[in-house]
């Protein structure tokens, strides 16, 4: 059973469909989710792309139900990883997005 068996993938925001690279990365993610393997590399690739190509679309820090944001908040050296963590909410269910 895959993590997404419990919660479907959300519909990504419109800006992601207007970007060819986002679209390609989403297709790859969808293919991996359909398999029984891990899809962590695909999640990281999309999050990194969003942070670098669409920084204005990265959501603000999570204020509830997130054990990771308080840890990232005290680590200035982890600003990029924190942004990637928050970007994952744009294309993954909260329960999966907030694991890394």
C-alpha positions in Angstrom: 0.0 0.0 0.0 1.4 3.4 -1.0 1.2 6.6 1.2 -1.1 8.1 -1.4 -3.6 5.3 -1.0 -4.8 7.1 2.1 -4.9 10.6 0.7 -5.0 11.6 -3.0 -2.5 14.0 -4.5 -3.9 17.5 -4.5 -4.5 19.4 -7.7 -1.4 21.5 -8.2 -1.8 25.3 -8.4 -2.3 26.9 -11.9 1.2 28.3 -12.1 2.6 24.8 -12.2 0.7 24.0 -15.4 2.0 27.1 -17.1 5.6 26.0 -16.6 7.0 23.2 -18.9 9.5 22.0 -16.3 6.9 21.9 -13.5 4.6 19.9 -15.8 7.3 17.4 -16.7 8.3 17.0 -13.1 4.6 16.5 -12.1 4.2 13.8 -14.8 7.3 12.0 -13.5 6.0 12.2 -9.9 2.6 10.8 -11.0 4.3 7.9 -12.7 6.4 7.1 -9.6 3.4 7.4 -7.3 1.7 4.8 -9.4 4.5 2.4 -8.7 5.1 0.7 -5.4 8.5 2.3 -4.9 9.6 5.5 -3.2 9.0 8.9 -4.9 11.2 11.0 -2.6 13.7 12.0 -5.4 10.8 13.3 -7.5 9.4 15.3 -4.6 12.7 16.9 -3.9 13.2 17.7 -7.6 9.8 19.5 -7.9 10.4 21.4 -4.6 13.9 22.5 -5.7 12.5 23.7 -9.0 9.7 25.7 -7.4 12.1 27.3 -4.9 14.5 28.4 -7.7 12.1 29.1 -10.6 9.0 30.3 -8.7 10.2 31.6 -5.3 7.1 33.9 -5.0 4.9 30.8 -5.0 6.5 29.2 -2.0 4.0 29.1 0.9 4.7 30.9 4.2 5.9 28.8 7.2 3.4 26.3 8.5 1.8 27.6 11.7 0.1 24.3 12.8 0.6 20.6 12.6 4.2 20.8 11.4 7.1 19.3 13.4 9.6 20.5 10.8 9.0 24.2 10.5 10.1 25.0 14.1 13.4 23.1 13.5 14.1 24.9 10.2 13.2 28.3 11.7 16.2 28.1 14.0 18.7 27.0 11.3 19.6 29.9 9.0 21.8 27.6 7.1 18.8 25.5 6.1 16.7 28.3 4.4 16.6 26.6 1.0 15.6 23.2 2.5 12.9 25.0 4.6 11.6 26.6 1.4 11.6 23.2 -0.3 9.7 21.7 2.7 7.0 24.4 2.4 6.8 24.1 -1.4 5.9 20.4 -1.1 2.5 21.4 0.2 1.7 22.7 -3.3 1.7 19.2 -4.9 1.5 16.6 -2.0 -1.0 15.8 0.7 -0.1 17.5 4.0 0.7 14.2 5.7 3.4 13.4 3.1 4.6 16.9 2.4 5.5 17.6 6.0 7.7 14.6 6.6 10.9 16.1 5.2 
